[in-house]
């Protein structure tokens, strides 16, 4: 709160502090501010996480598809205490966290390898296009970027499916060259 000079605080400063507490409780896992009912606050937090998960899934479709039914809970568990950095960066950070935990699905590993080859992202600043040849690796997948074109050289290892199901995976790995 801002001090007026006579020891009192302005109402506007008090409102700004309460708004910041509410935003922190809704999007960054902060404690519920005084005067807010916990039930509606939790419902709003859950709705915002679902919306955020949908936005991230649009930027990272193979990550969301690879996690399947676990996508919403995995994302919500990861994002509950993190303010958003934008859908692209949230998905990138989640994919890196899952890679670190060795739980990144193969199609998502390919998606991450392609992004890592195409863009430079340090986890703090916005991703920037790479200008020099680059390589991205994730979960056994290897992608190479040369002259602005990215090629997946080795897809991530997959669990074999029953023969004859005739359903290609979402990543279309049967089209990629493997060594």
C-alpha positions, 0 to 999 in steps of 0.5 A: 500500500502507498503511504499518503503521508499521514500514516494511512494507505490509499484504497487504490493500493489496497485494491491492487494488493488484493488483486495481485493476491487473487491472481497469484491464487488463481494462476500461480498456486498462491494461498487463497486471499482473505474473504474468498470462498475456497470452493468457487476459487478452486473451481475457477482455478481448475477452469483456468488450468483446463483452458491453459491445457487446451491452449498448450495442446494446440501448440503441442498436439503430439505431446497432448495426444501421447499422454492421452487421457492423462494429459489434463491431469499431467498438465494440471499437476505440472502447471498448478504452481507455475504462472504461464509463460505462454502456450508454446513455452509452457508446452516446451517446459512440460516436455522437457520436464517429462523428458527429464523424468523419462516419461515423455511419450515417443511422439512427443519426443519427436515433436520436442526434437524437431522444436529443439532443432528449429528454435533456440529456447533457453527456458527464460526468453522467447524461442528464436529461430536458429540460423545455423545447422542444428540438431535436437534430441529427445527420448531417442529421437534425433532431428536435424535442421539445415537451411531452415528445413528440419528432418527427423532422422531417427524416430523415438523408440515405440512399443510394438503394436499387434501386427495388422492393426493398420493404424499409423501413429500420429507422428507418421514415423513410418515415413522417417529414415531410421538408422 
